[in-house]
Amino acid sequence: MGTQRNGFCKRESFILSVDVGTTSIRCHVYDKSANIRGSCSSKVSLLYPQPGWVEIDPEELWKGFITVVKGAVQDSGLQMCQMEGLGISTQRATFMTWDRNTGKPFHNFITWQDLRAVELAKSWNGSCTMKTVHGVMKMLHFLTRQKRFLAASLVVFTTQHVSLRLVWALNNIPQLREAVEDGSCYFGTIDTWLLYKLTKGLVHATDYSNASTTAIFDSYQMCWSGFLCSLLSIPLSILPRVQNTSHNFGSCDPSIFGVPIPIMSVMADQQAAMFGECCFDTGDVKITMGTGTFMDINTGNKPHTSVAGLYPLVGWKIGADIVYLAEGNAAGTGAAIKWAQDLELFSDVKETETIATSVEDSDGVYFVPSFSGLQAPLNDPKACASFMGLKPSTTKRHLVRAILESIAFRNKQLFDVMLRETRIPITKIRADGGVCTNDFIMQLTADLLGRKIARPSHFDMSCLGAAFVAGLGTGYWRSQEDLKKLLTTDQHFLPRRSKAEGDKGGQYRAVLQSWERALQRSMHWYSQP
């Protein structure tokens, strides 16, 4: 049954939300109760033109975006004219440059996994300039005792951030250099490109959450960093305008979907997941376990300055209110499980929980999940992935258990550094992402943290977060308190305790110490990252 009669749209309205992830694009249509009324997804094709290079074709991404929006509305049985607003969540630190007049890209999207700037990072980190910057920052810290200067004295460039990959593009793509010189170049992360395309070139913008993940944005001053851009010779003229996360960015051109749908939020995916989990209060923690693990804590209205590798991010800016997050990440989560599956340690990921609980322990076997080095608090890009403690009695079941345990152990490490560094009392912990469906990992994490962890009923939290922000902007939902009432929980994992055993996390203390020894043995393995 159609919902449009005599050219008029039915009054009931809905919120559209799209999440552009690393491997897929997903779109959901949400109703007032935050129920999903229609969905559609498509794959993101990654291109590998040279070893270490990881790209996405911008036109293919754009076509995928249009396809999932139309597909989700069709799946819902509703009409485009019933869509009150559009929210967009995107993978972070993936960027492109294009001609501002023609919209023609100068290159493919260079993704956050791309390693083409490895040599550049190495030369910058070892340069006299960086040594001078670090020295000046140490001096400023000594004079002012401001922790942000101490943190700046320890900062090194990595390829995961946009900064040096953009420098590489500026240095190596002649048409891009020419466009910069004649003032016709635009730079943008995925959200900026989508805004440009959806508005037919009228809007060149991003939001604070996306800008803060580029490493060329000053989260203290809330603007592009003139100092960093000057240091790296990145022209400020190519950068998009930074807007609030909840903002009317303009409407989709009617030629695209048939009606002008207002774009009411753009948001970086981890920050969007945090919002989707309703982690609105200082001390709220979200653990997203997907390809990697991202642990975020709401630090309130001040950016947290870290000396252990936690990253200060803008969570969102809505009106005058700014919420900051501190984030730690561990790269080898879902990636480690996928690798084990490819090795045929098991055929279905759902089996891993049963396999792990079929043995009492890992028989002294430890797994170091370091396919992409070790992130905070160890921060060693040269660490190798490894199994240690193998013996003739070791079975596949012990190996699987060791892999799952290592994910929970990394969660414990990140949580401990978060507690130690932020000194913020934890108010609640919520987990999402594909790996959180594994009860063994969830329960062990709760035991090790000694905290209750809530797992939501739905896992597309980035999509939900962008929808929530868009819906608040249109008045579809009235307040953050209203959103909390819509949140559904699948299960609470409580830390297990008993008089006979003491706490389970304590039982694991010796195992954790041995695993940390295995980490130390795996560090500094490669001569280059």
N, C-alpha and C positions, 0 to 999 in steps of 0.2 A: 504493500500500500504506500503510495506517495504521501508526502506531508505538505506538498505545496498545492494550493488550490487557487485558481483564477489569478495567478501571479503573486499571491500573498504567501508569506512563510508562516508556518505554525509558530505560536508564541514561545513554546518551550525551547530553551536554548542550552547549548553545551560548550565545553571547552576542548579545543584541539591541542594536542601536545606531541612534539616530535623530538626523539633523542637520536642524535647522530653519533653512534659509538665507533669504536675501532674496527669492529667486524660486522656491524649491522646498523641499519636505520629502522627505527620502530616508531609507529604513530598510534596513539590511542585517542578515542573520543570519550571524555569523562562527563558524567552527569553530576547533579548537585550533591549526591551522596558519595562522590568520587568513585563510583562504580564505572568499569570500562564497558562502554556500549558498543564499541567497534574497534577493530585493530587491523593493522597491516604491517608487514616488515619486509625488508629486502637486504641482501648482503652488500657489504662494502668490499669492493675488489681492491686488494693492495697490489701495487706494482713494484717490482724489484729490478730496475733498469741496470744497476751495477751492484756488486757485493756491498752490503751495508746500507744501500739506499732504499728507502721505503716511501712510496708515493701513492697518491690517490688522484685519479682523473677527475678534475673539477666538474666537467660536463656530465660525466656518469653519476657523480654524487648528486648533482642538481636534478637529473632525471629520476634518480632513486627517491629523492625527497618528494618530488611531485607525485610520483607513483604511490608512495605510502600514504600521503595525505588523502588523495582521491580514493585509494583502496580502503582506508579506515572508515571514511564517511559512507562509502558504498556498503561496507560490511555492517555498519550500524543501522542501515535502512533509513537514515535521516537525509536531510538536504544541507548543502553547503551554507545556505542562508540562515541555518539554525546555529552556526558556529559563531559564538559571541566573541571569541578571542583565540589567538594562537600563541602558544609558548614553545620556545626552542631551547633544547639542551644539547651541548656538543662536546665531543672529545676535546681535550685541551692541548694547547701548544702545537697544533698542526696549522700551518699557515700557507699563504699564497700571496703573490703580487700580480696586479693586472692593470691594464690601461683604463684609466678613469673615464675616458670618453667612449671607447668602443666596448669595454667589458672583456676584452680579449686577454686571457691569462698569459703571463710571460713564462710560466712553468707550471708543472703539476703541483698539487698540494704536497709540501714536504712534511711528513708526519713526525710526531713526537718520538717515534722509534728510530728515526733515520740517523745514521752515524757518519754522514759525509763531513761533519765538522769536527771529528775526533782530533785530527792533527792541529786544527786551529785552536781547539780548547787546550791541547797540550802546550802549544807555543805561548798562548796567552797566560796560562797558569804559571808557566815558568819564566815569564818576561820580567824585565826590570820595571816596566810600568805597573804590573800587578804587585810586585814587591814594594814599590813606592806607595801604592794605594793602601796596601795592608799596613805599612809602617805609619802612614798618616792617620789611618783609622785607629790604630793602637794608641797613638799619641792623643787623639781626640777623646778616646775612651778614658785614658789616664787623667786628662784635664777635666772632663765633664762627668765621668763615672756613668755615662749613659750606655746601657747594655747594647743598644742598636749599633754603636760604633765598634764594640767588641765583636759582635756578630759579623759586621761588614769586614773586619780584619781577617776573618776566617773563610770568607766567601770565595769559592772557585767556580769557574765556568763549567757547565756540563752540556752535553748535546741534547739532553731532554728538554731544555728550555729553548725558546724561539731565538734568543739573542744571537748566538754564533752561527746558527743555521741561516739566519737572515743575512748576517755579514757575508757568509759564503756565497749566497745568491747574489748579493750586491757586487761581490768581487768577480763572479764567474759568468754572469749572464749579461752580455753586451746590451741587448735591447732594454733590459731593466735599468741599466746605468744611464742609457740615453733618456729613458722616460723620467728618471729622477731629475736629470739635468733640465729637461724642458717642462717639468712640473705636471706631467700627466700620469704619474704612478700612484696607485693605491696599494696599501698593504692591509692584510686582514687575516684573522683566524677564521675558522669555518663559519662561525656565526655571522661575521662581518660580510663574508661573501654571499651567504644566504639572504641577508638583509638587502644587500645591493641588488641581487637577482630578483627577489620578491617585489621590490619597489621600483623595478626597471631603472636602476641607477640613481634614484633620488636620495638614498640614504647610505652614508659611509660611517658606520658606528659600531661600537661594541659596548659591553657592560663592564662594570668594575670587577666582577668575579673572573671573567675571561682575561681582562687586561692584567690582573694581578698574577696570572700564571705564566706570563711571557718572559719574566726576568728583565724587562726594560720598563717596568712600572714601579713607581715609588708608593708603596702602600701606606707610608707614614704621611706623605704630602697629598696622596690621592690624585696623582697625575703621572703622565709619562715622565720618566727620569731624564731630565736634561743632561745630568752628569754622565749617566751610562750611555745615552745616545751619542753624546759628544765623544766619549772615550772610544766607542766602537764605530764612529762615523756613520751612524744611522740617522738619516734625515727625519726630523720631526714632522716635516710636511707630508710624509706618506702615511702617517699613523691615523687611525680612525678616531672620531670623537668618542669619549667615554661617557656613557649615560648610566642612569640608575638601572638596577636589575629589573625593577618594575617600572616600565616606562612605555608610553605609546610610541613605538618606533616608526609608526606609519602603517598604512594598510597594504596588503597584497594587491598588486595591480589586478583589476577585475578580469583581465584577459587570461589570467592563470587558472583561477578556480571558479570563474563565473560571477563571483561577488567579492567586494573589497573586505577581506577579513582583517581586523586590526591585529597587529603583532604586538603583544602586550608584555612579553618577557623574553630575554635571551640570557642564558646562564651556562656556566661551565659545569660539566657533568657531575663531578664530586660534590660541588657546592649545591647543585640541584638535588642530588640524592640526600644531602644533609637536610635540605628544606623539606623534601618529601617525607623524611622520617620525623618531621616536626621537632628537630633539635634546635629550638629557638632560644633556649636559655643557656646562660654561662655554665659550663661544666657538662653540658650534654655531649655525648660521644657517639660517633657513627663509625662502624667498621664495614667497609665494602670489600667483599672477597670475590673478585672476578679473576681476570687474567693475572692481575697483581692485587695486593691488599692496600687499601687506602684507609688510614685511621685518622679521623678528624675530631678535634675538640673545639667547641664554641668557646672562644676566649673573650666574648663580650665586645665592648666598643673600643678596645685597644688591640693593635697588632702585637702578637707575642714575638719576642726576639729570642731566637734559639742559637745556642752554640754547639748543639749536638746533631744538627741536620734536619730538625723539624722546619717546615716551610711556612712562613706567615702568609696567609691568603686573605683576600677580601671574600667573605662568605656571600654577602649580598648587601645592596644598599637599596632600601625602600623608603622613599621620602627623605627625611633628614637622618633616619636611623641607619647606622652602619654596623654590621656584625662581622667580626674577624674570626678566622679559624687558624689553628696550627695543625699542620698535616705531616704525618710520617707515612712512608710507603715501603712495601716489600715487594719486589718485582715478581718472584717466582711462585705464585700461588696456584691459580688454575693452570698456568703454564707447566708446573711440575706434575700435576695430575694428568694433563694431556700427554706429556712426555712418557709417563709410566704406562698410559693406555696404548700409546704407539709401540712401546716395547712389549706389549701383550702381557703385562703383569695382571691385567684384568680386561674383560671385554666391554663391560658397561660401567660407567662411573658410579651408578647407583649401587653397584656391588661393593664398593670400597669400604663402606661402613661395616658391613657384615664380615668382610675379610679382616678388617682391623680388629674387630671385637672377638674374632675366632681364636686369637692368641692372647695370652695374659699380658705380654709386653713385647717389645721389639727385639728381645734377645740380645740386648747390648748393641744394636745396630742404630746408627745415627745418620740422618740425611741432611745435607746442607743445600738449601734451595737457592743456589746462587748462579743461575744461568745468565743473569745480567749484572753480576757483581752483587755486593751487599750494600743496602742503603742504610738510613739512620737506624741505630746510633753508630754503626761501625764505619759506614761511608768508605767502602773499599771497592772501587770498580774492577780491581784486579783479582778478586776472589773467584775461586772455581766451585762449581757444583760437585758434590762428592757423597759417596756412601763410606762410612767408617765403621769398624767393628765387625766386618763380615767374618763368618766362621763356617765350618762344615755343617753346623746345625741350622744355619740361616735358610729360611724358606721364602717363597714369594710373599707369603702372608706377613712375615716380619718386615720385608721391604716396604710393602704397602702401608703398614702401620707406621713405620719410621717416616714416610713421606707425609702422612696426615698429621703426625705429631709435630713435624717441623713447621707446619703452617701455624699451628696453635702456639708453638714456642716463639715464632716471630711476632705473633700477636702480643704475647706476654712482654717481649723486648720493647716493642713500640709503645705499649701501654705504660711500662715502667718509666721509660724516658719522658713520656708525656706528663706523668704524675710528677716526676722529679723536676722537670724544667718549668712547667706552667704553675705548679703548686695551686692548682684550682681544684676544689672539691668536686668529685664526679657526681653528677645528678642522675644521669641515666645512660644506659648503653643500648644501642640498637644496631643490628647487623643486617646487611642485605648483600645482594650479588649471588651469582650461581652457586658458588662454593658453600654458601651458608645453608644450603639445603642438606648438607652433610651433618647429621646429628652428632657423630663422633667428634668432629672438629669443633662444633658449637659447644658441646658439653665440656670437652677438655679446656677450651678457652675460658669458659665460665669458671671451671675449677681453678685454673692457674691465676686468673684475675681476681678470684674470690668475690665476684660480682654477678648480679642477675643480668642476663642479656636477653633482650626481646628480639624475636624474628618476625618480620611482617608477613601478612598473608600474600601480598603481591611483591614481586621483586623488581619491577621497573620503576625504581624510586627516582631516577633522574627525570624520567618522563613525568611522573607525578609531581615532583618538585617544581618543574617549569610550568606545569598546569596550575598548581596552587598559586604561584606568583602572578601568572596571567589572570587567573580568576579573581584574585584580590584587587588587581588593577582595574578590572571592569566592574567590580562590585558584585560579581557572581557569588563569591564568598565574602563574608563581612570582616572577619578577623582571624588572627592566628589561633585564638582560642577555639573558634569554630572548626578550624582545620584539625586541631588535636582530637576533636570528637569524631572525626571521620576516619581516623587512623585505626586500622585493624591489625591485630597481632595473631599470628599463627601459633606461636609457642613461646613460653618463657623458659630459659635454661638457668636453673639455680645451681650455685656451687654446692657440690655434694659434701656433706659432713656426716660423720657418725662417731659415737663415743669410742667404738672399738678401733677405728682407723685414723681418727683425727681428720684433718681436711685433706681432700684428694690432691689439691694443689701442692700441699706440703709433702705428700708422698712422692711427688714428682721432682722434688728439689734436687736430689742426687742425679736424676736422669737429665734434668736441665743443665746442671753443671758439666756433665759429660758432653752434652750436645754443644755447649758453649766452647768446650775444649776443641771439639771437632771444627767449629767455626774458625777458631784461631788457626788451626792447621791448614784450613782452606784459603786463608787470606794471603794476599800478595803472591798468588801462584803464577799469574801471567806477568810477563815483562811489560806488556801494554794492556790497557783496558780492552 
